[in-house]
Amino acid sequence: MMLGMVFMLEGQREYGLEFIRKLQYSNGLVQGHNWDLPCIIRGDTGERNSGTDYYQNMMLWAVPASVLGVGLAGLCAPGGYVDAILQAGRGAKPKDANTSSTIVYSVPLIP
C-alpha cells in the first residue's frame, strides 16, 4: 500500500488507487489477509513472504489520508474523515432496524 500512496502523492493518483485496489483484492479475497496485512508480499504470486507487524494496519488510515490529500492530523481533525466515521457510529438506530443482526451504519466514501 505504501507504494500505491507514493504514486498518488507524486501525481499518479489513478495509478496509485488502482495499485492499492489490486493489492487489497489479492490480500483480502485471494490470500485471505483482510486484517493481518503482510510485511512483504511475493510479486509473482501475491503470497505472504514475511509475517505481519502491528503497524501494518496503520495503512487503513494512511491510505484515506493519501487519497484525500491530507496528513493524518487532517484526517483526524474535527469534521474530517475519522470524525465522520465516529459520528456515523453514534447515530440513532433506524426505527425499522433489524435487531437480530449487526447494524451497519454508513460512513463517507472516499472520492
N, C-alpha and C positions, 0 to 999 in steps of 0.2 A: 504494500500500500504506500510505503514511503516513496517509492519510485514514481507511482502514479501522481502523488501530491507534488513531487518535484516538477513533473511535466506541466501540471496545472499552474504552479507558481511561476514557471518560466514561459508562460504564454501559450502552451499547448493544452488548453483546458479540455477540449473534447477528447483528445487522445488520452489524457490522464484519466478522465472519467471512464472511458471505455476500458482502459487497462485495469482500473480498480473493479469495474463491473465483472470483467472476465475472471479476475483473481478471486473475487468473492464467490462467484458461481462455482469455480473449482474448489475453493476452500469449503464452502458450505454444502453444496449439492453433490459434488463428485467425491470429495475426500471426507466429508462429514466433520469438518473442524469449525463448526459455527461459533463456538465460544472459547476455543483454545487455539488462538492463532499461532501457527508455527513461526519459528525464528528464521529458518532457512527452508526454501522450497525448491525442489528439483525443477529446473527449467524445461526438461524434456517430458516429464510425467505429471508434474504438479504435486507429487507426493512430498510429505514432510521429510526433510533431510536432517533436521535438528529440532529438538524439543521446543517447549514454549517458555516464555518468560512472562512474568506478571504484567510488565509494562506494554506488551504487545497489544493488549486490549485497549490501550490508550488511543490506538488508531481509530476506534469507534467514535472518538471525539475529535481527533485531529483531521480526519477526512472531511467532516462537515465544515470545520473551520476553513480548510483549504478551498472547498467548493464555494463557500460564501465570501472568501477573500478577507477573512478576519483572523486575528490571533485567538488563542484560547481565552484570553481575557475578554475579548469582544463576544465570543461565543457564550460566555458565562455572564455577561453584563445584563442588568435589568432590561427586559424587552428583547433579549437575544434568544438564540435557539434553545439553550438549556432552560431558560426561563419559560419559554413556550411549552416545553415538554413537562416541566413541573406544574405549570398552570393547568395543562390538559389532565394531568394526574389528579389534580384537586377538584376537577369539575364535578358538577352534580350528576348523579346517575340518571339516565333517562327513565321516565315513568314506566315504560314498557320493557325494561331491561330483563333479559333472561338471567335470572339469578342462579340457574343451575350450572352455569359455566362462567368462565372468566370474562369479564367485560373488558374490551379493548377500546380505549379512548384514542381519538385521532391525534396525531402530532403533525406539525407542519412539514410538508415535503420540501426537500432541498430543490431549488430551481435548477 
